[in-house]
């Protein structure tokens, strides 16, 4: 029994997840402090603006993040082979692509600012300009973090995230106390992101080794795997961000701020469980490429995700006001009746996310179809039915639950050739 317990602890998923979970919990603790500080030191309406800015950043940033499955899959194989030549070639190819996308998006965002301002009621041009800068660096920086993940350099990946969170909180507090409010918080996010991006290069110094030749990397496989993987991540991000953006549009600034607080509490569930998927993806990718059994790793990850999400959901259901009092101001007690249902939605989303990560790691990319359909349906239903928070949460929950059910039913077919 003791030996079995030792083997379980030494399991790469458990060991790697422990590093990522503990490290990211520390980083997310400071991220939560950032949110809590902003929640307590800016008005409810201004906090709604800040959460809207974060959600706006999430959509274009996921264009860059969408290449993560591609990078982790191919770079993971090259790292396993110690093939630094192919690694450098892959990095250069992806970096050029992301830089081009970042420049195009940066210019497009500048032209679209009046429309963005009107739709989200963000009447501050400086905030939108800073948001554009954050998006630019998030796009070009994602390849570094993906390479660290593929390298299984989880400790350093955690360090970069931790550094980002510390700088963002410290500088954000200084700027808000200086009277800059949301503008100060946004500036802190820029500085933290740029510094973290620079530090992320240190374990990837081989990229700059001129002695390593850069071979031609075929675009065909990258495209046929990367495009559906990217669309899957677009859909997943939409499912957890669309509600915030549409609430900001349809509801008053004060109500949008209340929903932002509800979202902050719910996302704790996602932040606690997300590191498990970060570790699982490269592990299953390498096992799949070697023809090894990978289903047990997925089942263990699914169990860990399910348990952690369920426990936090139960906590929110039993002690909603206590949870609110820990993180938010007393003004947010009015969201207590919605907290358990919203937590259930996020728990379903966490399960959906790990299932999608698993399918992408074994190249079952057609899952992008139901994910995109679900994301579109969420938008359509919220546009037509947004009388109250409860309607919006139920729409998100039901769509997410149906996607989980459908993808679980697909599991025997997806894995029938590899048990």
LOMIZA-35715 format. One record per residue (C-alpha): x, y negated, z; residue in three letters. Coordinates in steps of 0.1 Angstrom, whole numbers, m for minus. Layout:
REM residues N
<bagu x="X" y="Y" z="Z" residuo="ALA"/>
...
REM end
This chain:
REM residues 419
<bagu x="0" y="0" z="0" residuo="UNK"/>
<bagu x="28" y="m24" z="9" residuo="UNK"/>
<bagu x="47" y="m15" z="m23" residuo="UNK"/>
<bagu x="16" y="m22" z="m43" residuo="UNK"/>
<bagu x="12" y="m56" z="m26" residuo="UNK"/>
<bagu x="48" y="m64" z="m34" residuo="UNK"/>
<bagu x="44" y="m55" z="m70" residuo="UNK"/>
<bagu x="13" y="m77" z="m72" residuo="UNK"/>
<bagu x="31" y="m106" z="m57" residuo="UNK"/>
<bagu x="60" y="m101" z="m82" residuo="UNK"/>
<bagu x="36" y="m99" z="m111" residuo="UNK"/>
<bagu x="46" y="m126" z="m136" residuo="UNK"/>
<bagu x="11" y="m141" z="m136" residuo="UNK"/>
<bagu x="10" y="m143" z="m98" residuo="UNK"/>
<bagu x="45" y="m155" z="m95" residuo="UNK"/>
<bagu x="43" y="m180" z="m123" residuo="UNK"/>
<bagu x="9" y="m191" z="m113" residuo="UNK"/>
<bagu x="21" y="m196" z="m77" residuo="UNK"/>
<bagu x="48" y="m220" z="m89" residuo="UNK"/>
<bagu x="24" y="m239" z="m112" residuo="UNK"/>
<bagu x="m5" y="m239" z="m87" residuo="UNK"/>
<bagu x="16" y="m251" z="m58" residuo="UNK"/>
<bagu x="35" y="m276" z="m78" residuo="UNK"/>
<bagu x="4" y="m289" z="m97" residuo="UNK"/>
<bagu x="m16" y="m290" z="m65" residuo="UNK"/>
<bagu x="11" y="m313" z="m52" residuo="UNK"/>
<bagu x="10" y="m334" z="m84" residuo="UNK"/>
<bagu x="m28" y="m333" z="m85" residuo="UNK"/>
<bagu x="m29" y="m343" z="m48" residuo="UNK"/>
<bagu x="m12" y="m376" z="m58" residuo="UNK"/>
<bagu x="m34" y="m378" z="m89" residuo="UNK"/>
<bagu x="m64" y="m375" z="m66" residuo="UNK"/>
<bagu x="m49" y="m401" z="m43" residuo="UNK"/>
<bagu x="m47" y="m423" z="m73" residuo="UNK"/>
<bagu x="m83" y="m418" z="m81" residuo="UNK"/>
<bagu x="m94" y="m421" z="m45" residuo="UNK"/>
<bagu x="m73" y="m453" z="m40" residuo="UNK"/>
<bagu x="m89" y="m468" z="m72" residuo="UNK"/>
<bagu x="m123" y="m457" z="m61" residuo="UNK"/>
<bagu x="m120" y="m474" z="m27" residuo="UNK"/>
<bagu x="m102" y="m506" z="m39" residuo="UNK"/>
<bagu x="m121" y="m515" z="m71" residuo="UNK"/>
<bagu x="m158" y="m519" z="m76" residuo="UNK"/>
<bagu x="m181" y="m490" z="m86" residuo="UNK"/>
<bagu x="m185" y="m505" z="m120" residuo="UNK"/>
<bagu x="m147" y="m510" z="m125" residuo="UNK"/>
<bagu x="m141" y="m474" z="m114" residuo="UNK"/>
<bagu x="m166" y="m464" z="m142" residuo="UNK"/>
<bagu x="m145" y="m484" z="m166" residuo="UNK"/>
<bagu x="m113" y="m466" z="m154" residuo="UNK"/>
<bagu x="m129" y="m432" z="m158" residuo="UNK"/>
<bagu x="m141" y="m441" z="m193" residuo="UNK"/>
<bagu x="m105" y="m452" z="m202" residuo="UNK"/>
<bagu x="m93" y="m418" z="m190" residuo="UNK"/>
<bagu x="m120" y="m400" z="m211" residuo="UNK"/>
<bagu x="m111" y="m421" z="m242" residuo="UNK"/>
<bagu x="m75" y="m411" z="m238" residuo="UNK"/>
<bagu x="m85" y="m374" z="m235" residuo="UNK"/>
<bagu x="m101" y="m372" z="m270" residuo="UNK"/>
<bagu x="m71" y="m384" z="m292" residuo="UNK"/>
<bagu x="m46" y="m368" z="m268" residuo="UNK"/>
<bagu x="m62" y="m335" z="m274" residuo="UNK"/>
<bagu x="m52" y="m338" z="m311" residuo="UNK"/>
<bagu x="m17" y="m335" z="m298" residuo="UNK"/>
<bagu x="m26" y="m310" z="m272" residuo="UNK"/>
<bagu x="m42" y="m289" z="m299" residuo="UNK"/>
<bagu x="m7" y="m280" z="m312" residuo="UNK"/>
<bagu x="1" y="m265" z="m278" residuo="UNK"/>
<bagu x="m12" y="m230" z="m286" residuo="UNK"/>
<bagu x="8" y="m231" z="m319" residuo="UNK"/>
<bagu x="40" y="m242" z="m302" residuo="UNK"/>
<bagu x="37" y="m218" z="m272" residuo="UNK"/>
<bagu x="29" y="m189" z="m295" residuo="UNK"/>
<bagu x="58" y="m193" z="m319" residuo="UNK"/>
<bagu x="83" y="m209" z="m295" residuo="UNK"/>
<bagu x="76" y="m182" z="m270" residuo="UNK"/>
<bagu x="87" y="m156" z="m295" residuo="UNK"/>
<bagu x="118" y="m176" z="m305" residuo="UNK"/>
<bagu x="128" y="m181" z="m268" residuo="UNK"/>
<bagu x="124" y="m143" z="m262" residuo="UNK"/>
<bagu x="148" y="m137" z="m292" residuo="UNK"/>
<bagu x="171" y="m166" z="m281" residuo="UNK"/>
<bagu x="167" y="m179" z="m316" residuo="UNK"/>
<bagu x="176" y="m216" z="m310" residuo="UNK"/>
<bagu x="179" y="m223" z="m347" residuo="UNK"/>
<bagu x="142" y="m215" z="m353" residuo="UNK"/>
<bagu x="133" y="m233" z="m321" residuo="UNK"/>
<bagu x="150" y="m265" z="m333" residuo="UNK"/>
<bagu x="133" y="m261" z="m366" residuo="UNK"/>
<bagu x="99" y="m257" z="m350" residuo="UNK"/>
<bagu x="105" y="m287" z="m327" residuo="UNK"/>
<bagu x="115" y="m310" z="m356" residuo="UNK"/>
<bagu x="85" y="m300" z="m377" residuo="UNK"/>
<bagu x="60" y="m304" z="m349" residuo="UNK"/>
<bagu x="75" y="m337" z="m337" residuo="UNK"/>
<bagu x="74" y="m353" z="m372" residuo="UNK"/>
<bagu x="37" y="m343" z="m375" residuo="UNK"/>
<bagu x="28" y="m357" z="m341" residuo="UNK"/>
<bagu x="47" y="m389" z="m347" residuo="UNK"/>
<bagu x="28" y="m394" z="m380" residuo="UNK"/>
<bagu x="m5" y="m387" z="m363" residuo="UNK"/>
<bagu x="4" y="m411" z="m334" residuo="UNK"/>
<bagu x="12" y="m440" z="m357" residuo="UNK"/>
<bagu x="m20" y="m435" z="m378" residuo="UNK"/>
<bagu x="m41" y="m433" z="m347" residuo="UNK"/>
<bagu x="m24" y="m463" z="m331" residuo="UNK"/>
<bagu x="m32" y="m485" z="m361" residuo="UNK"/>
<bagu x="m67" y="m471" z="m365" residuo="UNK"/>
<bagu x="m74" y="m478" z="m328" residuo="UNK"/>
<bagu x="m64" y="m514" z="m332" residuo="UNK"/>
<bagu x="m90" y="m519" z="m360" residuo="UNK"/>
<bagu x="m116" y="m500" z="m340" residuo="UNK"/>
<bagu x="m113" y="m519" z="m307" residuo="UNK"/>
<bagu x="m143" y="m542" z="m312" residuo="UNK"/>
<bagu x="m165" y="m512" z="m318" residuo="UNK"/>
<bagu x="m150" y="m493" z="m288" residuo="UNK"/>
<bagu x="m155" y="m524" z="m267" residuo="UNK"/>
<bagu x="m191" y="m527" z="m277" residuo="UNK"/>
<bagu x="m200" y="m490" z="m272" residuo="UNK"/>
<bagu x="m184" y="m485" z="m238" residuo="UNK"/>
<bagu x="m189" y="m520" z="m225" residuo="UNK"/>
<bagu x="m152" y="m525" z="m217" residuo="UNK"/>
<bagu x="m149" y="m562" z="m220" residuo="UNK"/>
<bagu x="m111" y="m565" z="m217" residuo="UNK"/>
<bagu x="m89" y="m563" z="m248" residuo="UNK"/>
<bagu x="m57" y="m558" z="m227" residuo="UNK"/>
<bagu x="m71" y="m526" z="m212" residuo="UNK"/>
<bagu x="m79" y="m512" z="m246" residuo="UNK"/>
<bagu x="m44" y="m522" z="m260" residuo="UNK"/>
<bagu x="m28" y="m504" z="m230" residuo="UNK"/>
<bagu x="m51" y="m474" z="m236" residuo="UNK"/>
<bagu x="m38" y="m473" z="m271" residuo="UNK"/>
<bagu x="m2" y="m472" z="m259" residuo="UNK"/>
<bagu x="m10" y="m444" z="m235" residuo="UNK"/>
<bagu x="m25" y="m424" z="m263" residuo="UNK"/>
<bagu x="5" y="m429" z="m285" residuo="UNK"/>
<bagu x="29" y="m415" z="m259" residuo="UNK"/>
<bagu x="6" y="m387" z="m250" residuo="UNK"/>
<bagu x="5" y="m376" z="m286" residuo="UNK"/>
<bagu x="43" y="m376" z="m292" residuo="UNK"/>
<bagu x="51" y="m361" z="m257" residuo="UNK"/>
<bagu x="29" y="m331" z="m258" residuo="UNK"/>
<bagu x="54" y="m310" z="m278" residuo="UNK"/>
<bagu x="80" y="m313" z="m250" residuo="UNK"/>
<bagu x="56" y="m299" z="m224" residuo="UNK"/>
<bagu x="46" y="m272" z="m248" residuo="UNK"/>
<bagu x="82" y="m261" z="m252" residuo="UNK"/>
<bagu x="87" y="m261" z="m215" residuo="UNK"/>
<bagu x="57" y="m238" z="m212" residuo="UNK"/>
<bagu x="69" y="m215" z="m239" residuo="UNK"/>
<bagu x="103" y="m214" z="m222" residuo="UNK"/>
<bagu x="86" y="m203" z="m190" residuo="UNK"/>
<bagu x="102" y="m233" z="m174" residuo="UNK"/>
<bagu x="72" y="m237" z="m151" residuo="UNK"/>
<bagu x="91" y="m253" z="m122" residuo="UNK"/>
<bagu x="105" y="m281" z="m144" residuo="UNK"/>
<bagu x="71" y="m285" z="m161" residuo="UNK"/>
<bagu x="56" y="m290" z="m126" residuo="UNK"/>
<bagu x="84" y="m315" z="m117" residuo="UNK"/>
<bagu x="76" y="m336" z="m148" residuo="UNK"/>
<bagu x="39" y="m337" z="m138" residuo="UNK"/>
<bagu x="48" y="m345" z="m102" residuo="UNK"/>
<bagu x="70" y="m373" z="m112" residuo="UNK"/>
<bagu x="43" y="m388" z="m134" residuo="UNK"/>
<bagu x="17" y="m386" z="m106" residuo="UNK"/>
<bagu x="41" y="m402" z="m80" residuo="UNK"/>
<bagu x="50" y="m431" z="m103" residuo="UNK"/>
<bagu x="14" y="m437" z="m113" residuo="UNK"/>
<bagu x="1" y="m438" z="m77" residuo="UNK"/>
<bagu x="29" y="m459" z="m64" residuo="UNK"/>
<bagu x="29" y="m485" z="m92" residuo="UNK"/>
<bagu x="m9" y="m484" z="m94" residuo="UNK"/>
<bagu x="m12" y="m493" z="m57" residuo="UNK"/>
<bagu x="12" y="m522" z="m60" residuo="UNK"/>
<bagu x="m5" y="m536" z="m91" residuo="UNK"/>
<bagu x="m40" y="m533" z="m77" residuo="UNK"/>
<bagu x="m30" y="m549" z="m44" residuo="UNK"/>
<bagu x="m15" y="m577" z="m66" residuo="UNK"/>
<bagu x="m50" y="m582" z="m80" residuo="UNK"/>
<bagu x="m48" y="m566" z="m114" residuo="UNK"/>
<bagu x="m76" y="m540" z="m108" residuo="UNK"/>
<bagu x="m82" y="m517" z="m137" residuo="UNK"/>
<bagu x="m55" y="m534" z="m158" residuo="UNK"/>
<bagu x="m30" y="m526" z="m131" residuo="UNK"/>
<bagu x="m41" y="m490" z="m129" residuo="UNK"/>
<bagu x="m38" y="m487" z="m167" residuo="UNK"/>
<bagu x="m3" y="m502" z="m167" residuo="UNK"/>
<bagu x="8" y="m478" z="m141" residuo="UNK"/>
<bagu x="m4" y="m449" z="m163" residuo="UNK"/>
<bagu x="18" y="m463" z="m192" residuo="UNK"/>
<bagu x="49" y="m466" z="m171" residuo="UNK"/>
<bagu x="45" y="m432" z="m155" residuo="UNK"/>
<bagu x="38" y="m415" z="m188" residuo="UNK"/>
<bagu x="68" y="m430" z="m206" residuo="UNK"/>
<bagu x="93" y="m421" z="m178" residuo="UNK"/>
<bagu x="79" y="m386" z="m175" residuo="UNK"/>
<bagu x="83" y="m382" z="m213" residuo="UNK"/>
<bagu x="120" y="m392" z="m211" residuo="UNK"/>
<bagu x="127" y="m368" z="m183" residuo="UNK"/>
<bagu x="110" y="m339" z="m201" residuo="UNK"/>
<bagu x="139" y="m338" z="m226" residuo="UNK"/>
<bagu x="165" y="m326" z="m201" residuo="UNK"/>
<bagu x="159" y="m288" z="m203" residuo="UNK"/>
<bagu x="155" y="m291" z="m241" residuo="UNK"/>
<bagu x="190" y="m305" z="m249" residuo="UNK"/>
<bagu x="195" y="m278" z="m275" residuo="UNK"/>
<bagu x="171" y="m298" z="m297" residuo="UNK"/>
<bagu x="198" y="m324" z="m302" residuo="UNK"/>
<bagu x="226" y="m300" z="m309" residuo="UNK"/>
<bagu x="237" y="m309" z="m344" residuo="UNK"/>
<bagu x="256" y="m276" z="m347" residuo="UNK"/>
<bagu x="223" y="m258" z="m348" residuo="UNK"/>
<bagu x="209" y="m256" z="m383" residuo="UNK"/>
<bagu x="173" y="m264" z="m389" residuo="UNK"/>
<bagu x="157" y="m237" z="m410" residuo="UNK"/>
<bagu x="125" y="m241" z="m430" residuo="UNK"/>
<bagu x="95" y="m232" z="m410" residuo="UNK"/>
<bagu x="65" y="m220" z="m430" residuo="UNK"/>
<bagu x="35" y="m243" z="m427" residuo="UNK"/>
<bagu x="10" y="m216" z="m438" residuo="UNK"/>
<bagu x="9" y="m196" z="m406" residuo="UNK"/>
<bagu x="11" y="m227" z="m385" residuo="UNK"/>
<bagu x="m19" y="m241" z="m403" residuo="UNK"/>
<bagu x="m41" y="m210" z="m403" residuo="UNK"/>
<bagu x="m35" y="m205" z="m366" residuo="UNK"/>
<bagu x="m31" y="m241" z="m356" residuo="UNK"/>
<bagu x="m62" y="m256" z="m372" residuo="UNK"/>
<bagu x="m88" y="m233" z="m355" residuo="UNK"/>
<bagu x="m68" y="m234" z="m322" residuo="UNK"/>
<bagu x="m69" y="m272" z="m324" residuo="UNK"/>
<bagu x="m107" y="m272" z="m331" residuo="UNK"/>
<bagu x="m112" y="m249" z="m301" residuo="UNK"/>
<bagu x="m94" y="m273" z="m278" residuo="UNK"/>
<bagu x="m113" y="m302" z="m293" residuo="UNK"/>
<bagu x="m146" y="m285" z="m284" residuo="UNK"/>
<bagu x="m134" y="m276" z="m249" residuo="UNK"/>
<bagu x="m123" y="m311" z="m242" residuo="UNK"/>
<bagu x="m156" y="m325" z="m256" residuo="UNK"/>
<bagu x="m176" y="m303" z="m232" residuo="UNK"/>
<bagu x="m159" y="m318" z="m202" residuo="UNK"/>
<bagu x="m156" y="m354" z="m214" residuo="UNK"/>
<bagu x="m187" y="m362" z="m235" residuo="UNK"/>
<bagu x="m210" y="m364" z="m205" residuo="UNK"/>
<bagu x="m188" y="m392" z="m189" residuo="UNK"/>
<bagu x="m187" y="m412" z="m221" residuo="UNK"/>
<bagu x="m224" y="m409" z="m229" residuo="UNK"/>
<bagu x="m233" y="m418" z="m193" residuo="UNK"/>
<bagu x="m211" y="m449" z="m197" residuo="UNK"/>
<bagu x="m231" y="m458" z="m228" residuo="UNK"/>
<bagu x="m266" y="m450" z="m217" residuo="UNK"/>
<bagu x="m265" y="m459" z="m180" residuo="UNK"/>
<bagu x="m258" y="m491" z="m161" residuo="UNK"/>
<bagu x="m222" y="m498" z="m151" residuo="UNK"/>
<bagu x="m230" y="m490" z="m115" residuo="UNK"/>
<bagu x="m246" y="m456" z="m123" residuo="UNK"/>
<bagu x="m218" y="m448" z="m147" residuo="UNK"/>
<bagu x="m194" y="m454" z="m118" residuo="UNK"/>
<bagu x="m215" y="m430" z="m96" residuo="UNK"/>
<bagu x="m213" y="m403" z="m123" residuo="UNK"/>
<bagu x="m175" y="m409" z="m125" residuo="UNK"/>
<bagu x="m173" y="m401" z="m88" residuo="UNK"/>
<bagu x="m193" y="m370" z="m93" residuo="UNK"/>
<bagu x="m170" y="m360" z="m121" residuo="UNK"/>
<bagu x="m139" y="m366" z="m99" residuo="UNK"/>
<bagu x="m152" y="m342" z="m73" residuo="UNK"/>
<bagu x="m161" y="m316" z="m99" residuo="UNK"/>
<bagu x="m128" y="m317" z="m117" residuo="UNK"/>
<bagu x="m110" y="m306" z="m85" residuo="UNK"/>
<bagu x="m123" y="m271" z="m93" residuo="UNK"/>
<bagu x="m107" y="m273" z="m128" residuo="UNK"/>
<bagu x="m74" y="m287" z="m115" residuo="UNK"/>
<bagu x="m71" y="m260" z="m90" residuo="UNK"/>
<bagu x="m77" y="m232" z="m115" residuo="UNK"/>
<bagu x="m62" y="m246" z="m147" residuo="UNK"/>
<bagu x="m26" y="m236" z="m139" residuo="UNK"/>
<bagu x="m35" y="m200" z="m141" residuo="UNK"/>
<bagu x="m43" y="m204" z="m178" residuo="UNK"/>
<bagu x="m10" y="m223" z="m183" residuo="UNK"/>
<bagu x="9" y="m193" z="m171" residuo="UNK"/>
<bagu x="m13" y="m167" z="m187" residuo="UNK"/>
<bagu x="m10" y="m180" z="m223" residuo="UNK"/>
<bagu x="28" y="m175" z="m229" residuo="UNK"/>
<bagu x="28" y="m142" z="m210" residuo="UNK"/>
<bagu x="0" y="m127" z="m231" residuo="UNK"/>
<bagu x="15" y="m142" z="m263" residuo="UNK"/>
<bagu x="48" y="m124" z="m257" residuo="UNK"/>
<bagu x="31" y="m92" z="m247" residuo="UNK"/>
<bagu x="8" y="m93" z="m278" residuo="UNK"/>
<bagu x="38" y="m100" z="m301" residuo="UNK"/>
<bagu x="57" y="m70" z="m286" residuo="UNK"/>
<bagu x="27" y="m46" z="m289" residuo="UNK"/>
<bagu x="24" y="m43" z="m251" residuo="UNK"/>
<bagu x="m7" y="m40" z="m230" residuo="UNK"/>
<bagu x="m21" y="m75" z="m222" residuo="UNK"/>
<bagu x="m57" y="m68" z="m210" residuo="UNK"/>
<bagu x="m48" y="m63" z="m174" residuo="UNK"/>
<bagu x="m31" y="m97" z="m173" residuo="UNK"/>
<bagu x="m62" y="m113" z="m186" residuo="UNK"/>
<bagu x="m85" y="m95" z="m162" residuo="UNK"/>
<bagu x="m63" y="m106" z="m133" residuo="UNK"/>
<bagu x="m64" y="m142" z="m145" residuo="UNK"/>
<bagu x="m101" y="m141" z="m149" residuo="UNK"/>
<bagu x="m105" y="m128" z="m114" residuo="UNK"/>
<bagu x="m83" y="m155" z="m99" residuo="UNK"/>
<bagu x="m102" y="m182" z="m119" residuo="UNK"/>
<bagu x="m136" y="m168" z="m109" residuo="UNK"/>
<bagu x="m127" y="m166" z="m72" residuo="UNK"/>
<bagu x="m112" y="m200" z="m68" residuo="UNK"/>
<bagu x="m140" y="m217" z="m88" residuo="UNK"/>
<bagu x="m167" y="m198" z="m68" residuo="UNK"/>
<bagu x="m152" y="m207" z="m34" residuo="UNK"/>
<bagu x="m150" y="m244" z="m42" residuo="UNK"/>
<bagu x="m185" y="m244" z="m56" residuo="UNK"/>
<bagu x="m199" y="m228" z="m25" residuo="UNK"/>
<bagu x="m181" y="m254" z="m4" residuo="UNK"/>
<bagu x="m197" y="m282" z="m24" residuo="UNK"/>
<bagu x="m231" y="m266" z="m21" residuo="UNK"/>
<bagu x="m228" y="m262" z="17" residuo="UNK"/>
<bagu x="m211" y="m295" z="26" residuo="UNK"/>
<bagu x="m218" y="m320" z="m2" residuo="UNK"/>
<bagu x="m217" y="m351" z="20" residuo="UNK"/>
<bagu x="m186" y="m340" z="38" residuo="UNK"/>
<bagu x="m168" y="m335" z="4" residuo="UNK"/>
<bagu x="m179" y="m369" z="m7" residuo="UNK"/>
<bagu x="m168" y="m386" z="25" residuo="UNK"/>
<bagu x="m133" y="m370" z="21" residuo="UNK"/>
<bagu x="m127" y="m386" z="m13" residuo="UNK"/>
<bagu x="m152" y="m413" z="m21" residuo="UNK"/>
<bagu x="m168" y="m443" z="m5" residuo="UNK"/>
<bagu x="m201" y="m442" z="14" residuo="UNK"/>
<bagu x="m218" y="m457" z="m17" residuo="UNK"/>
<bagu x="m214" y="m423" z="m34" residuo="UNK"/>
<bagu x="m236" y="m404" z="m9" residuo="UNK"/>
<bagu x="m265" y="m408" z="m34" residuo="UNK"/>
<bagu x="m248" y="m382" z="m57" residuo="UNK"/>
<bagu x="m249" y="m355" z="m30" residuo="UNK"/>
<bagu x="m280" y="m338" z="m44" residuo="UNK"/>
<bagu x="m262" y="m333" z="m78" residuo="UNK"/>
<bagu x="m229" y="m320" z="m65" residuo="UNK"/>
<bagu x="m236" y="m283" z="m62" residuo="UNK"/>
<bagu x="m251" y="m281" z="m97" residuo="UNK"/>
<bagu x="m222" y="m301" z="m112" residuo="UNK"/>
<bagu x="m197" y="m279" z="m94" residuo="UNK"/>
<bagu x="m214" y="m249" z="m110" residuo="UNK"/>
<bagu x="m211" y="m265" z="m144" residuo="UNK"/>
<bagu x="m173" y="m270" z="m138" residuo="UNK"/>
<bagu x="m169" y="m234" z="m125" residuo="UNK"/>
<bagu x="m185" y="m221" z="m157" residuo="UNK"/>
<bagu x="m163" y="m244" z="m177" residuo="UNK"/>
<bagu x="m132" y="m230" z="m160" residuo="UNK"/>
<bagu x="m142" y="m194" z="m169" residuo="UNK"/>
<bagu x="m149" y="m205" z="m204" residuo="UNK"/>
<bagu x="m115" y="m222" z="m207" residuo="UNK"/>
<bagu x="m95" y="m191" z="m195" residuo="UNK"/>
<bagu x="m115" y="m169" z="m219" residuo="UNK"/>
<bagu x="m107" y="m192" z="m248" residuo="UNK"/>
<bagu x="m71" y="m194" z="m238" residuo="UNK"/>
<bagu x="m69" y="m156" z="m238" residuo="UNK"/>
<bagu x="m85" y="m152" z="m273" residuo="UNK"/>
<bagu x="m61" y="m178" z="m287" residuo="UNK"/>
<bagu x="m31" y="m160" z="m272" residuo="UNK"/>
<bagu x="m41" y="m128" z="m292" residuo="UNK"/>
<bagu x="m49" y="m148" z="m324" residuo="UNK"/>
<bagu x="m87" y="m144" z="m322" residuo="UNK"/>
<bagu x="m92" y="m180" z="m335" residuo="UNK"/>
<bagu x="m127" y="m177" z="m349" residuo="UNK"/>
<bagu x="m139" y="m186" z="m314" residuo="UNK"/>
<bagu x="m136" y="m222" z="m325" residuo="UNK"/>
<bagu x="m170" y="m218" z="m342" residuo="UNK"/>
<bagu x="m192" y="m213" z="m311" residuo="UNK"/>
<bagu x="m172" y="m237" z="m291" residuo="UNK"/>
<bagu x="m176" y="m265" z="m316" residuo="UNK"/>
<bagu x="m213" y="m257" z="m320" residuo="UNK"/>
<bagu x="m217" y="m259" z="m282" residuo="UNK"/>
<bagu x="m199" y="m292" z="m280" residuo="UNK"/>
<bagu x="m221" y="m307" z="m308" residuo="UNK"/>
<bagu x="m253" y="m294" z="m291" residuo="UNK"/>
<bagu x="m242" y="m310" z="m258" residuo="UNK"/>
<bagu x="m239" y="m343" z="m275" residuo="UNK"/>
<bagu x="m272" y="m340" z="m294" residuo="UNK"/>
<bagu x="m292" y="m330" z="m263" residuo="UNK"/>
<bagu x="m277" y="m357" z="m241" residuo="UNK"/>
<bagu x="m284" y="m383" z="m267" residuo="UNK"/>
<bagu x="m321" y="m373" z="m267" residuo="UNK"/>
<bagu x="m324" y="m363" z="m230" residuo="UNK"/>
<bagu x="m307" y="m387" z="m206" residuo="UNK"/>
<bagu x="m334" y="m398" z="m182" residuo="UNK"/>
<bagu x="m314" y="m388" z="m152" residuo="UNK"/>
<bagu x="m281" y="m372" z="m140" residuo="UNK"/>
<bagu x="m299" y="m339" z="m135" residuo="UNK"/>
<bagu x="m308" y="m336" z="m171" residuo="UNK"/>
<bagu x="m273" y="m342" z="m183" residuo="UNK"/>
<bagu x="m258" y="m317" z="m158" residuo="UNK"/>
<bagu x="m283" y="m290" z="m167" residuo="UNK"/>
<bagu x="m276" y="m295" z="m205" residuo="UNK"/>
<bagu x="m239" y="m291" z="m199" residuo="UNK"/>
<bagu x="m243" y="m262" z="m175" residuo="UNK"/>
<bagu x="m266" y="m242" z="m198" residuo="UNK"/>
<bagu x="m245" y="m247" z="m229" residuo="UNK"/>
<bagu x="m213" y="m237" z="m211" residuo="UNK"/>
<bagu x="m229" y="m206" z="m195" residuo="UNK"/>
<bagu x="m242" y="m194" z="m228" residuo="UNK"/>
<bagu x="m208" y="m198" z="m244" residuo="UNK"/>
<bagu x="m192" y="m178" z="m215" residuo="UNK"/>
<bagu x="m218" y="m150" z="m219" residuo="UNK"/>
<bagu x="m213" y="m149" z="m257" residuo="UNK"/>
<bagu x="m175" y="m148" z="m255" residuo="UNK"/>
<bagu x="m176" y="m120" z="m229" residuo="UNK"/>
<bagu x="m198" y="m100" z="m251" residuo="UNK"/>
<bagu x="m172" y="m104" z="m278" residuo="UNK"/>
<bagu x="m144" y="m91" z="m256" residuo="UNK"/>
<bagu x="m148" y="m53" z="m264" residuo="UNK"/>
<bagu x="m147" y="m60" z="m301" residuo="UNK"/>
<bagu x="m117" y="m84" z="m298" residuo="UNK"/>
<bagu x="m96" y="m60" z="m278" residuo="UNK"/>
<bagu x="m107" y="m26" z="m293" residuo="UNK"/>
<bagu x="m74" y="m21" z="m310" residuo="UNK"/>
<bagu x="m53" y="m28" z="m279" residuo="UNK"/>
<bagu x="m63" y="m14" z="m246" residuo="UNK"/>
REM end
